[in-house]
Amino acid sequence: MTDAEIQDYLRENGYPEHVVREGRTGLLQRWREFVEQVERGYTLGLEDYRNDLDVRAIIALAGAEDDTVRALDQRLKNMLVACDARVWESAAGDPFWDFGYPRNAGPDLLEDLRAEGLA
């Protein structure tokens, strides 16, 4: 998809205006920041983690996947443990990012995961 088509997709599907305005660039930046945050140590809770996973689902749905996204995906995969536990359902099928959680998850995320029987 072109950048304009991605923005149209986001607009037509009711995403917030700031997400529409930022388009592909914003989605990729958000995904990069999330992956970097996971690599440093994810300090937020499960609700935030799930919201961050939704960014990846939007990238897939909007057709914005490219080599940059695939490289970031691999970096995230390298950080995940318990990959048999589905922690979210951000997209149809079984996208890898919906399974597992960061091996260096902080106490808030671990507590939330345990409360839901996921860790």
N, C-alpha and C positions, 0 to 999 in steps of 0.2 A: 504494500500500500504506500501511496505517497503521503507526505506529511499532511497535506490538506485532507486526504481521505481518512487518515487516522483521526484528525480533529473532528471531522464530520461524524465518524463512528462514535467517538466519545460524546459529542454533543447529542446525537440521536439516542444514545443509551443513557442519558441523564447524569453523566458524570459532572462534578462541580466545574464551574467556569474556569477556575485556576488550572485544573487538570487539562481541560480542553485547550486553553490558551498555551500551555506549555507543550502539549502534543507529545510527539515521539521523544524529543529531547528531554522533556521533563520526566517522562516515564523511565527512560534509560538512566537519567541522573538519580531518580529515586531508587531504582533497583541497585545501582552501583553503591549508593550510600548505605542501603540496607546490608548488602553483602559485606561491605567494609566494616559496618557496625558488628555484624556477626563475627567477623575475623578478629576484631578487637575484644569481643566479649559482649554478648547481648544482655543489656541491663534492664530492659523493659519487661512487662508482663505478657501474658498470653494474648490478651485482646490486641495489644499493639503488634505483637508478632504476627497474628492473623491478618491484621490490616496491611502489614508490610507484604505478606504473601499475596494479598489481593492485587498488589501492583504487578506482580509477575503474571497473574492470570489476565489482567488487563492487557499487558504486552502481548500475550498469546492471542487473545480475542481480537485485538486491534491489528494483528498481523505485523507487529513491529519487531519480531525476532530477527536477529542478525548475528554476525560473528561476535560482536561485542557482548550481546546478551548470552550467547552460548558460552563464552569465556567466563562471564560472571556466574552463570549456572554451575560450571565446573568448580569454580572456587567455592560456591555455596555447598555443593555436594561433598566436597572434601571436608567440610566442617560439621556435617550432620551425623548424628548417632540415632539409634533406635528407629531405623528407617522402615520398620514394619508397623510403626504406630502412626496412624493417620491423625494429624493434629488439626487439620482444616480441610474444607471442601471448597476451594476457591474456583475450581473449574471442573468441567465434565471430564470423565475418565479418571485416570490416576496419575496426574502430573507429579513428578518427583518432589517438587517443592512443598506439597501438602503432607509429606511423610517425614517423620523424624524431627529433631530439634538440634540446635547447636550444642556441640560437645562442651563448649565453654559458657553455657547458659548461666545467667545470673540467678540469684536466689528468688527473685520475683517470678521469673518464667518457670523455674523448677517447681516452686510452690503451686503455681496455677496448674501446671501439667500434672502434678501429683493429685491435686484436688479433683481433676477430671479423669484420673486413673490412666494417664498417658505416660507417666514416668515412674 
